[in-house]
């Protein structure tokens, strides 16, 4: 497991310098496959995954139901390289998630086993009311991501609900569909033999 404590002075700005061009991965999410566990209102988990320029719109917010934790399973339409995540709180700091765990390419994570299965990477979060922080992940761990599971919690304070207004995923799409990636893994095919598609989902109006 890779664990990172994200604070104002944690050095993420230095790590972020190596991220290169960041693209919003919103257009690469398979929206009809997104699942949110413990959401107070159905489909609000999907609703907070939206374009960056709408990040301050709290028409839809993801609020936990019975305690201070939610879990999202996010599939992608093609393999992506995840490089950064933004988690914006809707509301005061007492509703902010303080803990995030990520698992790559797994669809078996739930509340019953999330504490026992080591995440791909874990973070302690700071309060972000405007969506200003892009939290860098370790790119090598997320370079061939087709599914992402995200756990958001409030640490020991699980008796009060959390509320998220925006969840942003940033990185780079790849030209590989899921079936093509399986061929690359199993047969070591040359990626140059496969057709590629233009990627035009670059997000405007944000900076690291």
Secondary structure, 3 states (H helix, E strand, C coil): CEEEECCCCCCHHHHHHHHCCCEECHHHECHHHCEEECECCCCHHHHCCCCHHHCCCCCCCEEECCCCEEEEEEEEEEEEEEEEEEEEECCCHHHCCCEEEEEECCCCCCCCCCCCCCCCEEEECCCCCCCCCCEECCHHHHCCEEEEEEEEECCCCCCCCCEEEEEEEEEEECCCCHHHHHHHHHHCCCHHHCCCCCCCCCCCCCCC
